[in-house]
Amino acid sequence: MKIAKPTVPASDDHDHDHHDHGHEHGHAPAASIEAALSMADAYCRERGEKLTPIRRKVLELLLTSGRATKAYSLLDEMRQIHPGSAPPTVYRALDFLLSAGLIHRIESINAFAVCHDLTQCQHGILVVCQQCGNVTELHEPKLRQALVAQIEAAGYRLSGDGIELKGLCAQCQADAAQSGSEAPARHAKAAAAPH
């Protein structure tokens, strides 16, 4: 998941903008994470709310992970820092971060991911890798409006702002292709080996 930049995002002038939330190599730099946390803290203060130490730590863990993360993984990480952490503590922090629009709940894999714009969430279309939790947020307002119109024309109403598409990211596709190309070679070696 791309870490939010410490600048306010540009207005929605570009209809064909997409943001990859995945990092294929490593985590975000600490300075980037700290800038994002400072921005989130200021945003909460502007809203008359507080990014408490627990909320801040949960957000930091999500920023550090760089991808969608399940609540129990966040709880495990919190327990390494604060051994007494209980599930309600993490869930309350996640609920707050969701209500503030700082994170997304990724329904298809039951996980949470930081919004690419952090404080300027525009509820794009999320494409979620079902294997690694990589999330790409597509900002295609016309496509989203057309999709919502089709959904409503079919007699449905979306139960939330999120639209999720399931998929397999480029890295997982490459890994699968590599594993697939190694499999025939392993089978050939096994077949040629003396029994």
FENMO-V974239 format. One record per run of one state. SS is the DSSP state (H for helix, E for strand, L for the rest). FROM is the first residue (numbers start at 1). LEN is the number of residues. If there is no record, write none. Layout:
# FENMO-V974239
SS	FROM	LEN
SS	FROM	LEN
This chain:
# FENMO-V974239
L	1	16
E	17	4
L	21	9
H	30	17
L	47	6
H	53	13
L	66	3
E	69	1
L	70	1
H	71	11
L	82	5
H	87	13
L	100	3
E	103	4
H	107	3
L	110	1
E	111	4
L	115	10
E	125	5
L	130	5
E	135	5
L	140	1
H	141	13
L	154	9
E	163	5
L	168	2
H	170	23
L	193	3
